Amino acid sequence: MTAASRRQPSPLAGLEVVVLHAGGVTGHAHPQVLVRLEASFLPQWPYSGANVSVVARSRDEGNWGETRTELTEEEVRAVLGLFEVAGFPDREPRVNGALDTTRVFNRLWIMVSDSDSRWQVDIHMQGSGFEGPDSPALRAALERLFALANHHEYDRSVFGDGDG
């Protein structure tokens, strides 16, 4: 039985997902992207809703920009379900940084929390990204976040190829 099948649909209160990526040539890594999803759907609360924000550096110009998109409860539950496949909230995902011969260094920090649990992972990797049994599920969750935010300029070696 998976975490997703054990959890009953309930009001989402205080869900937060934060993703931080820094990368670059060894010794010169810089922040690249910050993603934040926040959601609270309570029937009696007039401020219920959700959104995902992406703050990212443009590859072409190096300027920072932000996008923000409102989300439905169904979209939030779909993202949460993908993180559950990757291990949340029962365990850390089984992933580790892939080693290669590049001088590229990436660090990916992911935190998912809701009213009952908090889960985080810190992945140090080179240019080839991360690997492991839960890497497809984790990439699918990250790709879905970017798709919902309508943000398409992200590092495919770190976050996946966009098919998730």
DSSP file (Angstrom, degrees, kcal/mol; ACC not computed):
  #  RESIDUE AA STRUCTURE BP1 BP2  ACC     N-H-->O    O-->H-N    N-H-->O    O-->H-N    TCO  KAPPA ALPHA  PHI   PSI    X-CA   Y-CA   Z-CA
    1    1 A M              0   0    0      0, 0.0     2,-0.1     0, 0.0     0, 0.0   0.000 360.0 360.0 360.0 130.4    0.0    0.0    0.0
    2    2 A T     >  -     0   0    0      1,-0.1     4,-1.7     5,-0.0     5,-0.2  -0.428 360.0-111.0 -88.4 164.6    1.4    3.4   -1.0
    3    3 A A  H  > S+     0   0    0     81,-0.3     4,-2.0     1,-0.2    -1,-0.1   0.877 119.2  57.0 -59.0 -37.1    1.3    6.6    1.0
    4    4 A A  H  4 S+     0   0    0      1,-0.2    -1,-0.2     2,-0.2    81,-0.0   0.880 108.0  45.2 -64.2 -38.0   -1.0    8.0   -1.7
    5    5 A S  H  4 S+     0   0    0      1,-0.2    -1,-0.2    -3,-0.2    -2,-0.2   0.779 112.5  51.8 -79.3 -24.3   -3.5    5.1   -1.2
    6    6 A R  H  < S+     0   0    0     -4,-1.7     2,-0.4     2,-0.1    -2,-0.2   0.836  94.1  82.2 -76.7 -33.6   -3.4    5.4    2.7
    7    7 A R  S  < S-     0   0    0     -4,-2.0    -5,-0.0    -5,-0.2     3,-0.0  -0.578  74.6-143.0 -78.3 127.8   -4.0    9.1    2.8
    8    8 A Q        -     0   0    0     -2,-0.4     2,-0.2     1,-0.1    -2,-0.1  -0.670  31.0 -97.0 -85.7 142.1   -7.7   10.0    2.6
    9    9 A P        +     0   0    0      0, 0.0    -1,-0.1     0, 0.0     3,-0.0  -0.418  61.4 160.4 -57.3 126.4   -8.6   13.1    0.6
   10   10 A S        -     0   0    0     -2,-0.2     2,-0.1    -3,-0.0    -3,-0.0  -0.897  49.4 -65.5-141.1 168.7   -8.9   15.8    3.2
   11   11 A P        -     0   0    0      0, 0.0     2,-0.7     0, 0.0    31,-0.1  -0.379  52.1-126.6 -58.4 133.4   -8.9   19.6    3.3
   12   12 A L        +     0   0    0     29,-0.4    29,-4.0    -2,-0.1     2,-0.5  -0.743  35.2 176.5 -83.2 118.5   -5.5   20.8    2.3
   13   13 A A        -     0   0    0     -2,-0.7   102,-0.6    27,-0.3    27,-0.2  -0.963  62.5 -10.0-127.9 114.7   -4.3   23.1    5.0
   14   14 A G  S    S+     0   0    0     -2,-0.5     2,-0.3    25,-0.4    26,-0.2   0.816  75.4 169.4  75.3  31.2   -0.9   24.7    4.9
   15   15 A L  E     +A   39   0A   0     24,-1.9    24,-2.4    99,-0.1     2,-0.4  -0.612   6.9 176.3 -75.2 135.2    0.7   22.7    2.1
   16   16 A E  E     -AB  38 113A   0     97,-2.8    97,-2.8    -2,-0.3     2,-0.4  -0.995  15.7-174.6-141.9 135.1    4.0   24.1    1.0
   17   17 A V  E     -AB  37 112A   0     20,-2.4    20,-2.8    -2,-0.4     2,-0.4  -0.999   8.2-177.4-126.8 127.7    6.6   22.9   -1.6
   18   18 A V  E     -AB  36 111A   0     93,-2.7    93,-2.6    -2,-0.4     2,-0.4  -0.994   3.6-176.6-127.7 131.9    9.9   24.8   -2.0
   19   19 A V  E     -AB  35 110A   0     16,-2.5    16,-2.7    -2,-0.4     2,-0.4  -0.997   1.8-175.3-128.2 128.2   12.6   23.9   -4.5
   20   20 A L  E     -AB  34 109A   0     89,-2.7    89,-2.7    -2,-0.4     2,-0.4  -0.991   1.3-173.3-126.1 127.9   15.9   25.7   -4.7
   21   21 A H  E     +AB  33 108A   0     12,-2.5    11,-3.1    -2,-0.4    12,-1.7  -0.983   5.9 174.8-123.2 128.2   18.5   25.0   -7.4
   22   22 A A  E     +AB  31 107A   0     85,-2.3    85,-2.9    -2,-0.4     2,-0.3  -0.978  18.2 145.7-125.2 143.8   22.0   26.5   -7.4
   23   23 A G  E     +AB  30 106A   0      7,-2.5     7,-2.3    -2,-0.4     2,-0.3  -0.992   3.0 115.0-167.3 170.7   24.6   25.5  -10.0
   24   24 A G  E     - B   0 105A   0     81,-1.8    81,-3.3    -2,-0.3     5,-0.2  -0.939  68.5 -23.7 151.4-169.0   27.5   26.4  -12.2
   25   25 A V  E >  S- B   0 104A   0      3,-0.4     3,-3.1    -2,-0.3    79,-0.2  -0.485  86.8 -80.9 -70.3 140.9   31.1   25.6  -12.7
   26   26 A T  T 3  S+     0   0    0     77,-3.6    -1,-0.1     1,-0.3    78,-0.1  -0.117 120.7  16.7 -45.3 129.4   32.8   24.3   -9.6
   27   27 A G  T 3  S+     0   0    0     -3,-0.1    -1,-0.3     1,-0.0    -2,-0.1   0.278 121.9  65.6  87.7 -10.1   33.7   27.2   -7.3
   28   28 A H    <   +     0   0    0     -3,-3.1    -3,-0.4     2,-0.1     2,-0.2  -0.121  64.3 150.0-134.9  37.7   31.4   29.6   -9.1
   29   29 A A        -     0   0    0     -5,-0.2    -5,-0.3    -7,-0.1    77,-0.1  -0.492  21.2-174.1 -75.6 143.2   27.9   28.2   -8.5
   30   30 A H  E     -A   23   0A   0     -7,-2.3    -7,-2.5    -2,-0.2    -2,-0.1  -0.924  35.7 -85.2-132.6 155.7   25.1   30.7   -8.3
   31   31 A P  E     +A   22   0A   0      0, 0.0    -9,-0.3     0, 0.0     3,-0.1  -0.381  44.7 174.2 -57.4 140.3   21.3   30.5   -7.5
   32   32 A Q  E     -     0   0A   0    -11,-3.1    25,-2.1     1,-0.4     2,-0.3   0.717  54.9  -0.3-117.4 -43.9   19.4   29.5  -10.6
   33   33 A V  E     -AC  21  56A   0    -12,-1.7   -12,-2.5    23,-0.2     2,-0.4  -0.996  45.3-163.8-154.9 144.9   15.8   29.0   -9.6
   34   34 A L  E     -AC  20  55A   0     21,-2.6    21,-2.9    -2,-0.3     2,-0.4  -0.998  13.5-172.9-128.5 127.4   13.4   29.1   -6.7
   35   35 A V  E     -AC  19  54A   0    -16,-2.7   -16,-2.5    -2,-0.4     2,-0.4  -0.968   3.6-180.0-120.5 135.6   10.0   27.4   -6.9
   36   36 A R  E     -AC  18  53A   0     17,-2.6    17,-2.8    -2,-0.4     2,-0.5  -0.962   7.2-174.9-140.4 122.5    7.3   27.8   -4.2
   37   37 A L  E     -AC  17  52A   0    -20,-2.8   -20,-2.4    -2,-0.4     2,-0.4  -0.952   8.9-179.3-110.2 132.6    3.9   26.2   -4.1
   38   38 A E  E     +AC  16  51A   0     13,-2.4    13,-2.1    -2,-0.5     2,-0.3  -0.998   4.1 172.4-132.4 140.1    1.5   27.2   -1.3
   39   39 A A  E     +AC  15  50A   0    -24,-2.4   -24,-1.9    -2,-0.4   -25,-0.4  -0.999  15.6 169.3-148.8 142.3   -2.0   25.9   -0.8
   40   40 A S  E     + C   0  49A   0      9,-2.4     9,-2.5    -2,-0.3     2,-0.6  -0.828   5.9 177.2-152.0 112.2   -4.7   26.0    1.7
   41   41 A F        +     0   0    0    -29,-4.0   -29,-0.4    -2,-0.3     3,-0.1  -0.889  14.6 155.4-119.9  99.1   -8.2   24.8    0.9
   42   42 A L    >   -     0   0    0     -2,-0.6     3,-1.6     3,-0.3     6,-0.2  -0.993  39.0-141.2-124.7 126.4  -10.5   25.0    3.9
   43   43 A P  T 3  S+     0   0    0      0, 0.0    -1,-0.1     0, 0.0     5,-0.1   0.834 101.5  45.0 -57.3 -35.5  -14.3   25.2    3.2
   44   44 A Q  T 3  S+     0   0    0     -3,-0.1    -3,-0.0     2,-0.0     0, 0.0   0.497  95.4  89.4 -88.7  -2.3  -14.9   27.6    6.0
   45   45 A W    X   -     0   0    0     -3,-1.6     3,-1.1     1,-0.1    -3,-0.3  -0.843  63.7-153.1-102.1 125.6  -12.0   29.9    5.3
   46   46 A P  T 3  S+     0   0    0      0, 0.0    -1,-0.1     0, 0.0    -2,-0.0   0.619  91.1  59.9 -72.7 -10.8  -12.6   32.8    2.8
   47   47 A Y  T 3  S+     0   0    0     -5,-0.1    -7,-0.1     2,-0.0    -2,-0.0   0.100  72.4 143.0-104.8  23.1   -8.9   32.9    1.7
   48   48 A S    <   +     0   0    0     -3,-1.1     2,-0.3    -6,-0.2    -7,-0.2  -0.291  26.1  95.7 -62.1 146.2   -8.7   29.4    0.4
   49   49 A G  E     -C   40   0A   0     -9,-2.5    -9,-2.4     2,-0.0     2,-0.3  -0.932  51.3-123.8 158.2-177.2   -6.6   28.9   -2.7
   50   50 A A  E     +CD  39  71A   0     21,-0.5    21,-2.3    -2,-0.3     2,-0.3  -0.991  17.7 177.3-154.9 154.3   -3.2   27.9   -4.1
   51   51 A N  E     -CD  38  70A   0    -13,-2.1   -13,-2.4    -2,-0.3     2,-0.4  -0.984  18.4-143.1-154.2 160.3   -0.5   29.3   -6.3
   52   52 A V  E     -CD  37  69A   0     17,-2.3    17,-2.4    -2,-0.3     2,-0.4  -0.998  17.7-166.5-126.7 133.2    2.9   28.3   -7.6
   53   53 A S  E     -CD  36  68A   0    -17,-2.8   -17,-2.6    -2,-0.4     2,-0.4  -0.936   4.4-165.8-119.6 142.2    5.7   30.9   -8.0
   54   54 A V  E     -CD  35  67A   0     13,-2.5    13,-2.3    -2,-0.4     2,-0.5  -0.994   3.5-172.3-127.3 125.4    9.0   30.6   -9.9
   55   55 A V  E     +CD  34  66A   0    -21,-2.9   -21,-2.6    -2,-0.4     2,-0.3  -0.981  26.6 161.6-113.3 119.6   11.8   33.0   -9.6
   56   56 A A  E     -CD  33  65A   0      9,-2.4     9,-2.3    -2,-0.5     2,-0.5  -0.964  41.8-116.6-144.0 154.5   14.5   32.2  -12.1
   57   57 A R  E     - D   0  64A   0    -25,-2.1     7,-0.2    -2,-0.3     2,-0.2  -0.786  37.8-119.9 -89.3 129.5   17.5   33.6  -13.9
   58   58 A S     >  -     0   0    0      5,-3.5     4,-1.7    -2,-0.5    -1,-0.0  -0.500  11.8-145.8 -69.0 132.8   17.1   33.9  -17.7
   59   59 A R  T  4 S+     0   0    0     -2,-0.2    -1,-0.1     2,-0.2    -2,-0.0   0.891  95.9  46.0 -65.5 -39.3   19.7   31.9  -19.5
   60   60 A D  T  4 S+     0   0    0      1,-0.1    -1,-0.2     3,-0.1    -2,-0.0   0.933 131.3  14.5 -72.2 -47.2   19.9   34.4  -22.4
   61   61 A E  T  4 S-     0   0    0      2,-0.1    -2,-0.2     0, 0.0    -1,-0.1   0.628  88.5-129.0-107.8 -16.8   20.1   37.7  -20.5
   62   62 A G     <  +     0   0    0     -4,-1.7     2,-0.1     1,-0.3    -3,-0.1   0.495  61.6 138.1  78.4   2.7   20.9   36.6  -16.9
   63   63 A N        -     0   0    0     -6,-0.1    -5,-3.5     1,-0.1     2,-0.3  -0.470  53.8-119.6 -79.9 153.4   18.1   38.8  -15.6
   64   64 A W  E     +D   57   0A   0     -7,-0.2     2,-0.3    -2,-0.1    -7,-0.2  -0.725  35.3 173.7 -92.1 142.5   15.8   37.5  -12.8
   65   65 A G  E     -D   56   0A   0     -9,-2.3    -9,-2.4    -2,-0.3     2,-0.4  -0.963  17.9-143.7-143.2 161.3   12.1   37.2  -13.4
   66   66 A E  E     -D   55   0A   0     -2,-0.3     2,-0.4   -11,-0.2   -11,-0.2  -0.982   8.8-171.9-130.0 139.6    9.1   35.8  -11.6
   67   67 A T  E     -D   54   0A   0    -13,-2.3   -13,-2.5    -2,-0.4     2,-0.4  -0.961   5.8-170.8-122.4 147.9    6.0   34.0  -12.7
   68   68 A R  E     -D   53   0A   0     -2,-0.4     2,-0.4   -15,-0.2   -15,-0.2  -0.994   2.7-174.6-140.9 132.0    3.0   33.2  -10.5
   69   69 A T  E     -D   52   0A   0    -17,-2.4   -17,-2.3    -2,-0.4     2,-0.2  -0.989  22.9-128.7-131.8 133.3    0.1   31.0  -11.3
   70   70 A E  E     -D   51   0A   0     -2,-0.4     2,-0.3   -19,-0.2   -19,-0.3  -0.557  30.6-155.6 -75.6 144.8   -3.1   30.3   -9.4
   71   71 A L  E     -D   50   0A   0    -21,-2.3   -21,-0.5    -2,-0.2     2,-0.2  -0.869  10.5-126.5-123.3 154.8   -3.8   26.5   -9.0
   72   72 A T     >  -     0   0    0     -2,-0.3     4,-2.0   -23,-0.1     5,-0.2  -0.542  31.3-111.2 -89.3 163.5   -6.9   24.4   -8.4
   73   73 A E  H  > S+     0   0    0      1,-0.2     4,-2.6     2,-0.2     5,-0.2   0.878 119.8  56.1 -61.3 -37.0   -7.2   22.0   -5.6
   74   74 A E  H  > S+     0   0    0      2,-0.2     4,-1.9     1,-0.2    -1,-0.2   0.907 106.8  48.7 -62.3 -42.8   -7.1   19.2   -8.2
   75   75 A E  H  > S+     0   0    0      2,-0.2     4,-2.0     1,-0.2    -1,-0.2   0.898 111.8  49.3 -63.8 -40.7   -3.8   20.4   -9.6
   76   76 A V  H  X S+     0   0    0     -4,-2.0     4,-2.7     1,-0.2    -2,-0.2   0.926 110.3  50.0 -65.2 -44.5   -2.3   20.7   -6.1
   77   77 A R  H  X S+     0   0    0     -4,-2.6     4,-2.4     1,-0.2    -1,-0.2   0.866 108.3  54.2 -62.8 -35.2   -3.5   17.2   -5.2
   78   78 A A  H  X S+     0   0    0     -4,-1.9     4,-1.6     2,-0.2    -1,-0.2   0.919 110.6  45.3 -64.7 -43.6   -1.9   15.8   -8.4
   79   79 A V  H  X S+     0   0    0     -4,-2.0     4,-2.0     2,-0.2    -2,-0.2   0.932 112.7  50.9 -64.1 -45.6    1.5   17.4   -7.5
   80   80 A L  H  X S+     0   0    0     -4,-2.7     4,-2.1     1,-0.2    -2,-0.2   0.893 107.1  55.0 -59.5 -39.6    1.2   16.1   -4.0
   81   81 A G  H  X S+     0   0    0     -4,-2.4     4,-1.7     1,-0.2    -1,-0.2   0.875 106.0  51.6 -61.0 -37.9    0.5   12.6   -5.4
   82   82 A L  H  X S+     0   0    0     -4,-1.6     4,-1.2     1,-0.2    59,-0.2   0.900 109.6  48.9 -66.9 -40.0    3.6   12.7   -7.4
   83   83 A F  H  <>S+     0   0    0     -4,-2.0     5,-2.0     1,-0.2     4,-0.4   0.856 107.5  56.5 -65.9 -33.5    5.7   13.6   -4.4
   84   84 A E  H ><5S+     0   0    0     -4,-2.1     3,-1.3     1,-0.2   -81,-0.3   0.889 102.9  53.7 -64.4 -38.4    4.0   10.8   -2.5
   85   85 A V  H 3<5S+     0   0    0     -4,-1.7    -1,-0.2     1,-0.3    -2,-0.2   0.848 106.3  53.9 -62.3 -33.1    5.2    8.3   -5.2
   86   86 A A  T 3<5S-     0   0    0     -4,-1.2    -1,-0.3    51,-0.2     8,-0.2   0.515 135.7 -84.3 -79.9  -5.2    8.7    9.7   -4.6
   87   87 A G  T X>5 +     0   0    0     -3,-1.3     4,-2.1     1,-0.4     3,-0.9   0.127  66.5 171.7 130.5 -24.2    8.4    8.9   -0.8
   88   88 A F  T 34< +     0   0    0     -5,-2.0    -1,-0.4     1,-0.3   -85,-0.1  -0.398  67.1   2.0 -64.6 137.8    6.7   11.8    0.9
   89   89 A P  T 34 S+     0   0    0      0, 0.0    -1,-0.3     0, 0.0    29,-0.2  -0.961 128.7  53.1 -98.8   6.3    5.8   11.7    3.7
   90   90 A D  T <4 S-     0   0    0     -3,-0.9     2,-0.3    -6,-0.2    -2,-0.2   0.789 116.0 -11.0 -76.1 -28.7    7.0    8.3    4.8
   91   91 A R  S  < S-     0   0    0     -4,-2.1    -1,-0.1    28,-0.0     3,-0.1  -0.980  75.4 -83.5-161.2 165.1   10.6    8.5    3.8
   92   92 A E        -     0   0    0     -2,-0.3    29,-0.1     1,-0.1     2,-0.1  -0.496  59.5 -97.2 -70.3 149.2   13.3   10.4    1.9
   93   93 A P        -     0   0    0      0, 0.0     2,-1.6     0, 0.0    -6,-0.1  -0.410  32.3-116.5 -66.9 147.4   13.4    9.7   -1.8
   94   94 A R  S    S+     0   0    0     -8,-0.2    40,-1.9    -2,-0.1    41,-0.4  -0.641  70.6 122.1 -87.0  83.4   16.0    7.1   -2.9
   95   95 A V        -     0   0    0     -2,-1.6     2,-0.3    39,-0.2    37,-0.2  -0.963  33.8-180.0-138.7 154.6   18.1    9.4   -5.1
   96   96 A N  E     -F  131   0B   0     35,-2.5    35,-2.8    -2,-0.3     2,-0.1  -0.976  40.3 -82.4-149.7 162.0   21.7   10.5   -5.1
   97   97 A G  E     -F  130   0B   0     27,-0.4     2,-0.4    -2,-0.3    33,-0.3  -0.400  42.4-125.3 -66.7 136.5   23.8   12.8   -7.3
   98   98 A A        -     0   0    0     31,-3.0    28,-1.5    28,-0.2    30,-0.4  -0.677  23.2-137.3 -81.9 134.0   25.2   11.3  -10.4
   99   99 A L        +     0   0    0     -2,-0.4     2,-0.3    26,-0.1    26,-0.0  -0.698  34.3 151.7 -91.5 143.7   28.9   11.5  -10.8
  100  100 A D        -     0   0    0     -2,-0.3    27,-0.0     2,-0.2     0, 0.0  -0.841  54.8 -96.1-151.8-170.9   30.6   12.5  -14.1
  101  101 A T  S    S+     0   0    0     -2,-0.3    -2,-0.0    25,-0.0     2,-0.0   0.325  80.8 112.3-100.4   7.6   33.7   14.2  -15.3
  102  102 A T        -     0   0    0      1,-0.1    -2,-0.2     2,-0.1    26,-0.1  -0.319  68.7-133.6 -76.3 163.5   32.3   17.7  -15.8
  103  103 A R  S    S+     0   0    0     23,-0.1   -77,-3.6     2,-0.1     2,-0.4   0.216  71.9 116.8 -95.5  12.4   33.3   20.7  -13.7
  104  104 A V  E     -B   25   0A   0    -79,-0.2    23,-0.6   -78,-0.1     2,-0.4  -0.674  46.6-167.6 -85.8 134.0   29.6   21.5  -13.3
  105  105 A F  E     -BE  24 126A   0    -81,-3.3   -81,-1.8    -2,-0.4     2,-0.4  -0.975   5.7-177.9-123.2 134.7   28.2   21.4   -9.8
  106  106 A N  E     -BE  23 125A   0     19,-3.4    19,-3.1    -2,-0.4     2,-0.4  -0.984   9.7-165.9-131.2 144.0   24.5   21.5   -8.9
  107  107 A R  E     -BE  22 124A   0    -85,-2.9   -85,-2.3    -2,-0.4     2,-0.5  -0.999   6.6-171.1-129.2 129.9   22.7   21.5   -5.6
  108  108 A L  E     -BE  21 123A   0     15,-2.7    15,-3.2    -2,-0.4     2,-0.5  -0.979   1.7-174.0-125.1 119.8   19.0   20.8   -5.4
  109  109 A W  E     -BE  20 122A   0    -89,-2.7   -89,-2.7    -2,-0.5     2,-0.4  -0.963   6.0-177.7-116.5 129.1   17.1   21.3   -2.1
  110  110 A I  E     -BE  19 121A   0     11,-2.7    11,-2.3    -2,-0.5     2,-0.4  -0.990   5.0-178.0-129.6 132.4   13.5   20.3   -1.9
  111  111 A M  E     -BE  18 120A   0    -93,-2.6   -93,-2.7    -2,-0.4     2,-0.4  -0.998   1.9-178.6-131.3 132.0   11.1   20.6    1.0
  112  112 A V  E     +BE  17 119A   0      7,-3.1     7,-2.7    -2,-0.4     2,-0.3  -0.998  12.8 166.8-127.1 127.7    7.5   19.5    1.1
  113  113 A S  E     +BE  16 118A   0    -97,-2.8   -97,-2.8    -2,-0.4     2,-0.2  -0.991   9.5 170.1-140.4 151.1    5.3   20.1    4.2
  114  114 A D        -     0   0    0      3,-2.5  -100,-0.1    -2,-0.3   -99,-0.1  -0.723  59.1 -72.8-138.3-167.4    1.7   19.9    5.1
  115  115 A S  S    S+     0   0    0   -102,-0.6  -101,-0.1    -2,-0.2     3,-0.1   0.685 130.3  34.7 -68.2 -15.6   -0.2   20.1    8.4
  116  116 A D  S    S+     0   0    0      1,-0.2     2,-0.3     0, 0.0    -1,-0.2   0.682 120.0  18.5-110.5 -23.2    1.0   16.6    9.4
  117  117 A S        -     0   0    0      2,-0.0    -3,-2.5    -3,-0.0     2,-0.4  -0.950  48.4-149.3-150.5 164.0    4.5   16.2    8.0
  118  118 A R  E     +E  113   0A   0     -2,-0.3     2,-0.4    -5,-0.2    -5,-0.2  -0.998  18.5 179.0-139.0 134.9    7.7   17.8    6.7
  119  119 A W  E     +E  112   0A   0     -7,-2.7    -7,-3.1    -2,-0.4     2,-0.3  -0.999   4.0 170.5-138.8 135.2   10.0   16.1    4.2
  120  120 A Q  E     -E  111   0A   0     -2,-0.4     2,-0.3    -9,-0.2    -9,-0.2  -0.993  12.1-169.8-146.5 155.6   13.2   17.5    2.7
  121  121 A V  E     -E  110   0A   0    -11,-2.3   -11,-2.7    -2,-0.3     2,-0.5  -0.996   8.2-158.9-144.0 143.9   16.1   16.3    0.6
  122  122 A D  E     -E  109   0A   0     -2,-0.3     2,-0.5   -13,-0.2   -13,-0.2  -0.972  15.0-169.5-126.2 111.8   19.4   18.0   -0.3
  123  123 A I  E     -E  108   0A   0    -15,-3.2   -15,-2.7    -2,-0.5     2,-0.5  -0.912   8.2-165.0-112.1 121.7   21.0   16.5   -3.5
  124  124 A H  E     +E  107   0A   0     -2,-0.5   -27,-0.4   -17,-0.2     2,-0.3  -0.909  28.7 154.4-101.1 128.3   24.6   17.4   -4.5
  125  125 A M  E     -E  106   0A   0    -19,-3.1   -19,-3.4    -2,-0.5   -26,-0.1  -0.936  37.9-124.8-149.2 166.6   25.3   16.5   -8.1
  126  126 A Q  E >   -E  105   0A   0    -28,-1.5     3,-1.9     3,-0.4   -21,-0.2  -0.206  62.5 -62.7 -98.7-162.1   27.4   17.2  -11.1
  127  127 A G  T 3  S+     0   0    0    -23,-0.6     3,-0.1     1,-0.3   -22,-0.1   0.679 126.2  67.5 -61.7 -19.8   26.2   18.0  -14.6
  128  128 A S  T 3  S-     0   0    0    -30,-0.4    -1,-0.3     1,-0.3     2,-0.2   0.477  95.5-141.8 -83.2  -1.1   24.4   14.6  -15.0
  129  129 A G    <   -     0   0    0     -3,-1.9   -31,-3.0   -31,-0.2    -3,-0.4  -0.539  38.2 -37.4  84.1-143.5   21.8   15.4  -12.4
  130  130 A F  E     -F   97   0B   0     27,-0.4     2,-0.3   -33,-0.3   -33,-0.2  -0.840  49.1-172.4-125.1 161.8   20.5   12.7  -10.0
  131  131 A E  E     +F   96   0B   0    -35,-2.8   -35,-2.5    -2,-0.3     3,-0.1  -0.883  25.5 103.6-143.6 170.7   19.7    9.0  -10.2
  132  132 A G  S >  S-     0   0    0     -2,-0.3     3,-1.7   -37,-0.2   -37,-0.2  -0.620  78.5 -63.0 132.9 169.9   18.2    6.3   -8.1
  133  133 A P  T 3  S+     0   0    0      0, 0.0     4,-0.3     0, 0.0   -38,-0.2   0.801 131.9  41.8 -57.6 -32.4   15.0    4.3   -7.8
  134  134 A D  T 3> S+     0   0    0    -40,-1.9     4,-2.5     1,-0.2     5,-0.2   0.399  85.7  98.4 -96.4   3.8   12.8    7.3   -7.0
  135  135 A S  H <> S+     0   0    0     -3,-1.7     4,-2.7   -41,-0.4     5,-0.2   0.888  80.4  52.2 -62.8 -39.6   14.4    9.7   -9.5
  136  136 A P  H  > S+     0   0    0      0, 0.0     4,-2.2     0, 0.0    -1,-0.2   0.931 113.4  44.5 -61.6 -41.6   11.7    9.2  -12.2
  137  137 A A  H  > S+     0   0    0     -4,-0.3     4,-2.0     2,-0.2   -51,-0.2   0.906 114.6  48.2 -68.3 -40.7    8.9   10.0   -9.7
  138  138 A L  H  X S+     0   0    0     -4,-2.5     4,-2.3     2,-0.2    -1,-0.2   0.916 112.2  49.0 -66.7 -42.3   10.8   13.0   -8.2
  139  139 A R  H  X S+     0   0    0     -4,-2.7     4,-3.2    -5,-0.2     5,-0.3   0.907 108.9  53.7 -61.4 -40.9   11.5   14.4  -11.7
  140  140 A A  H  X S+     0   0    0     -4,-2.2     4,-2.1    -5,-0.2    -1,-0.2   0.907 109.3  48.3 -61.1 -41.3    7.9   14.0  -12.6
  141  141 A A  H  X S+     0   0    0     -4,-2.0     4,-1.9   -59,-0.2    -1,-0.2   0.927 114.5  45.5 -64.3 -44.4    6.8   16.0   -9.6
  142  142 A L  H  X S+     0   0    0     -4,-2.3     4,-2.1     1,-0.2    -2,-0.2   0.913 112.4  50.3 -66.4 -43.1    9.4   18.7  -10.4
  143  143 A E  H  X S+     0   0    0     -4,-3.2     4,-2.5    16,-0.2    -1,-0.2   0.886 109.0  52.9 -61.3 -38.5    8.4   18.8  -14.1
  144  144 A R  H  X S+     0   0    0     -4,-2.1     4,-2.7    -5,-0.3    -1,-0.2   0.897 106.1  53.2 -65.8 -39.6    4.8   19.1  -13.1
  145  145 A L  H  X S+     0   0    0     -4,-1.9     4,-1.7     1,-0.2    -1,-0.2   0.941 111.6  45.6 -58.1 -47.4    5.5   22.1  -10.9
  146  146 A F  H  <>S+     0   0    0     -4,-2.1     5,-2.6     1,-0.2     4,-0.4   0.898 112.1  51.3 -64.0 -40.3    7.3   23.9  -13.7
  147  147 A A  H ><5S+     0   0    0     -4,-2.5     3,-1.2     1,-0.2    -1,-0.2   0.922 109.6  49.5 -63.6 -43.4    4.5   23.0  -16.2
  148  148 A L  H 3<5S+     0   0    0     -4,-2.7    -1,-0.2     1,-0.3    -2,-0.2   0.847 112.2  48.6 -63.6 -32.9    1.8   24.4  -13.8
  149  149 A A  T 3<5S-     0   0    0     -4,-1.7    -1,-0.3    -5,-0.2    -2,-0.2   0.486 110.2-125.3 -83.6  -2.8    3.9   27.6  -13.4
  150  150 A N  T < 5 +     0   0    0     -3,-1.2     2,-0.6    -4,-0.4    -3,-0.2   0.878  63.3 142.8  57.3  39.4    4.2   27.8  -17.2
  151  151 A H      < +     0   0    0     -5,-2.6    -1,-0.2    -6,-0.1    -2,-0.2  -0.954  17.4 162.7-113.3 117.4    8.0   28.0  -16.7
  152  152 A H        +     0   0    0     -2,-0.6     2,-1.2     1,-0.1    -1,-0.1   0.450  49.6  89.7-115.8  -3.5    9.9   26.1  -19.4
  153  153 A E        +     0   0    0     -7,-0.1     2,-0.3     2,-0.1    -1,-0.1  -0.622  60.2 125.4 -99.3  76.3   13.4   27.5  -19.1
  154  154 A Y  S    S-     0   0    0     -2,-1.2     2,-0.7     6,-0.1     3,-0.0  -0.898  71.2 -88.4-131.3 161.7   14.9   25.0  -16.6
  155  155 A D    >>  -     0   0    0     -2,-0.3     4,-2.9     1,-0.2     3,-0.9  -0.566  32.6-161.7 -74.1 107.9   18.0   22.8  -16.5
  156  156 A R  H 3> S+     0   0    0     -2,-0.7     4,-1.8     1,-0.3    -1,-0.2   0.790  87.9  59.7 -63.4 -29.4   16.9   19.5  -18.1
  157  157 A S  H 34 S+     0   0    0      2,-0.2   -27,-0.4     1,-0.2    -1,-0.3   0.820 116.2  34.0 -69.1 -28.0   19.8   17.6  -16.6
  158  158 A V  H <4 S+     0   0    0     -3,-0.9   -28,-0.2   -29,-0.2    -2,-0.2   0.902 132.5  25.3 -88.9 -48.7   18.7   18.6  -13.1
  159  159 A F  H  < S-     0   0    0     -4,-2.9   -16,-0.2     1,-0.3    -3,-0.2   0.545 110.9-100.8-101.3  -8.9   14.9   18.6  -13.4
  160  160 A G     <  -     0   0    0     -4,-1.8    -1,-0.3    -5,-0.4    -2,-0.2  -0.522  38.6 -71.1 113.2 176.8   14.1   16.2  -16.3
  161  161 A D        -     0   0    0     -2,-0.2    -1,-0.1    -4,-0.1    -5,-0.1   0.394  66.5-103.2 -95.6   2.3   13.3   16.4  -19.9
  162  162 A G  S    S+     0   0    0     -3,-0.2    -2,-0.1    -6,-0.1    -6,-0.0   0.535  94.0 108.4  91.6   4.9    9.8   17.7  -19.7
  163  163 A D              0   0    0      1,-0.2   -23,-0.1     0, 0.0    -3,-0.0   0.493 360.0 360.0 -91.5  -2.9    8.0   14.4  -20.4
  164  164 A G              0   0    0    -25,-0.1    -1,-0.2   -24,-0.0   -20,-0.1   0.464 360.0 360.0 -84.4 360.0    6.7   14.0  -16.9
